[in-house]
């Protein structure tokens, strides 16, 4: 909470933004964009930390449509009983990664991803 002129370190930016200086990028919800490692540390200290920020592809890569790491990280988190990602976000994650795989001609893997779709009730 110090003024901009008194900061002694840059924010934990994603690797593709590290060399750009102390800039503040924002995600779609207006929150500052941070590195995925920062979000993992926050999740470790607060089990109910917002998973949408953690799984945002822009916390890893400059391509906002590259869901590879986000999807795999979500599957690891699910295996560790982190289940507080809303169904809509799970659906977006699954559909986006499946579309990415299908566009690369890997439709068999896209079907595998879509098998992880949350159950509808």
C-alpha positions as CSV (number, residue, x, y, z in Angstrom):
1,X,0.0,0.0,0.0
2,X,2.9,2.3,-0.6
3,X,2.9,5.1,-3.2
4,X,4.3,4.2,-6.7
5,X,7.5,6.2,-6.1
6,X,8.4,4.3,-2.9
7,X,8.1,0.7,-4.3
8,X,11.3,-1.2,-4.0
9,X,10.3,-4.3,-6.1
10,X,8.1,-4.9,-9.1
11,X,4.8,-6.8,-8.8
12,X,5.0,-10.6,-9.4
13,X,4.2,-10.3,-13.1
14,X,3.9,-13.3,-15.5
15,X,7.2,-14.2,-17.2
16,X,6.3,-12.6,-20.6
17,X,5.8,-9.2,-18.8
18,X,8.8,-9.3,-16.4
19,X,11.2,-7.2,-18.6
20,X,8.6,-4.5,-19.3
21,X,9.2,-2.8,-15.9
22,X,6.7,-2.2,-13.1
23,X,3.5,-2.1,-15.2
24,X,0.1,-3.0,-14.0
25,X,-1.8,-5.2,-16.4
26,X,-5.4,-6.1,-15.5
27,X,-7.5,-9.1,-16.2
28,X,-11.1,-9.1,-17.4
29,X,-12.5,-8.3,-13.9
30,X,-10.2,-5.3,-13.4
31,X,-7.9,-7.2,-11.0
32,X,-4.1,-6.8,-11.4
33,X,-2.5,-9.5,-13.5
34,X,-0.1,-11.7,-11.5
35,X,2.2,-14.7,-12.2
36,X,0.8,-18.2,-11.7
37,X,3.4,-18.9,-9.0
38,X,2.1,-15.9,-7.0
39,X,-1.4,-17.3,-7.2
40,X,-0.3,-20.7,-6.1
41,X,1.3,-19.2,-3.1
42,X,-1.9,-17.3,-2.3
43,X,-3.9,-20.5,-2.7
44,X,-1.5,-22.3,-0.3
45,X,-2.0,-19.5,2.3
46,X,-5.8,-19.3,1.7
47,X,-7.5,-22.5,0.7
48,X,-10.5,-20.5,-0.7
49,X,-8.5,-18.2,-2.9
50,X,-10.1,-17.3,-6.2
51,X,-9.3,-20.0,-8.7
52,X,-10.4,-17.9,-11.7
53,X,-7.3,-15.7,-11.3
54,X,-5.0,-18.7,-10.9
55,X,-6.4,-20.4,-14.0
56,X,-6.4,-17.3,-16.2
57,X,-4.2,-18.2,-19.2
58,X,-2.7,-14.7,-19.1
59,X,-1.0,-15.5,-15.8
60,X,1.2,-17.9,-17.7
61,X,1.3,-16.8,-21.4
62,X,0.7,-13.8,-23.5
63,X,-1.9,-15.7,-25.5
64,X,-5.2,-15.4,-23.8
65,X,-6.6,-18.4,-25.7
66,X,-3.8,-20.9,-24.7
67,X,-5.5,-23.1,-22.1
68,X,-3.0,-25.9,-22.0
69,X,-1.4,-25.2,-18.6
70,X,-4.6,-23.8,-17.1
71,X,-6.5,-27.0,-17.8
72,X,-3.8,-29.3,-16.5
73,X,-3.3,-27.2,-13.4
74,X,-7.1,-27.3,-12.8
75,X,-7.0,-31.1,-13.0
76,X,-4.1,-31.3,-10.5
77,X,-6.0,-28.9,-8.1
78,X,-9.2,-31.0,-8.4
79,X,-7.2,-34.1,-7.5
80,X,-6.1,-32.1,-4.4
81,X,-9.7,-31.4,-3.5
82,X,-9.8,-27.8,-4.5
83,X,-13.4,-27.7,-5.8
84,X,-14.5,-24.1,-5.5
85,X,-14.3,-23.2,-9.2
86,X,-17.8,-22.4,-10.4
87,X,-19.3,-24.8,-13.0
88,X,-19.4,-22.0,-15.7
89,X,-15.6,-21.5,-15.3
90,X,-15.0,-25.2,-15.5
91,X,-17.1,-25.4,-18.7
92,X,-15.2,-22.5,-20.2
93,X,-11.9,-24.1,-19.3
94,X,-12.9,-27.5,-20.8
95,X,-14.5,-26.1,-24.0
96,X,-11.7,-23.6,-24.7
97,X,-9.0,-26.3,-24.3
98,X,-11.0,-28.7,-26.4
99,X,-11.4,-26.1,-29.1
100,X,-7.7,-25.4,-29.0
101,X,-6.9,-29.1,-29.5
102,X,-9.4,-29.5,-32.2
103,X,-8.0,-26.5,-34.1
104,X,-4.6,-28.3,-34.1
105,X,-6.2,-31.5,-35.5
106,X,-6.1,-33.4,-32.2
107,X,-9.9,-34.1,-32.1
108,X,-9.4,-37.3,-30.1
109,X,-7.8,-35.4,-27.3
110,X,-10.5,-32.8,-27.6
111,X,-13.1,-35.5,-26.9
112,X,-11.1,-36.7,-23.9
113,X,-11.1,-33.1,-22.5
114,X,-14.8,-32.8,-23.0
115,X,-15.4,-36.0,-21.0
116,X,-14.2,-33.9,-18.0
117,X,-17.2,-31.6,-18.4
118,X,-19.0,-31.0,-15.0
119,X,-22.2,-33.0,-14.5
120,X,-25.4,-31.1,-15.1
121,X,-28.1,-31.3,-12.5
